[in-house]
Amino acid sequence: QVQLVESGGGLVQPGGSLRLSCAASRSIFSINVMGWYRQAPGKQRELVATISDSGIRNYADSVKGRFTISADVAKNTVLLQMNSLKPEDTAVYYCNAVKYLPSRSDYWGQGTQVTVSS
């Protein structure tokens, strides 16, 4: 089992920045993929960014060039640096961890609200 706790959400003006943090309850060294997803009101949850255990990063087209995902294995933490925020980035952001062995297991945090508004 892996418990994930997100922090860092809040209210920010368009063009501003936020950094989300996801703290895992155990070493992320054995986790295959960690990522961030978001869900806006009335919409389905969507992928924002992922980082694999080999360091490969993947981003949604809508956030490329603005968001950066990183992992600090020593601190069991995954970060999402969000710059040049837009109103359409407003959503609840969820941290996700995936282990492939012995069978695929997905773990989710409780979510943190990000609101981009003037």
Secondary structure as the mmCIF struct_conf table of DSSP 4:
data_model
#
loop_
_struct_conf.conf_type_id
_struct_conf.id
_struct_conf.beg_label_comp_id
_struct_conf.beg_label_asym_id
_struct_conf.beg_label_seq_id
_struct_conf.end_label_comp_id
_struct_conf.end_label_asym_id
_struct_conf.end_label_seq_id
STRN STRN1 LEU A 4 SER A 7
STRN STRN2 GLY A 10 VAL A 12
TURN_TY1_P TURN_TY1_P1 PRO A 14 GLY A 15
STRN STRN3 LEU A 18 ALA A 24
BEND BEND1 SER A 25 ARG A 26
HELX_RH_3T_P HELX_RH_3T_P1 ILE A 28 SER A 30
BEND BEND2 ASN A 32 ASN A 32
STRN STRN4 VAL A 33 GLN A 39
TURN_TY1_P TURN_TY1_P2 PRO A 41 GLY A 42
BEND BEND3 LYS A 43 LYS A 43
STRN STRN5 GLU A 46 SER A 52
TURN_TY1_P TURN_TY1_P3 ASP A 53 SER A 54
STRN STRN6 ARG A 57 TYR A 59
HELX_RH_3T_P HELX_RH_3T_P2 ASP A 61 VAL A 63
TURN_TY1_P TURN_TY1_P4 LYS A 64 ARG A 66
STRN STRN7 PHE A 67 ASP A 72
HELX_RH_3T_P HELX_RH_3T_P3 VAL A 73 LYS A 75
TURN_TY1_P TURN_TY1_P5 ASN A 76 ASN A 76
STRN STRN8 THR A 77 MET A 82
BEND BEND4 SER A 84 SER A 84
HELX_RH_3T_P HELX_RH_3T_P4 PRO A 87 ASP A 89
STRN STRN9 ALA A 91 LYS A 99
BEND BEND5 LEU A 101 SER A 103
STRN STRN10 SER A 105 TRP A 108
STRN STRN11 THR A 112 VAL A 116
#
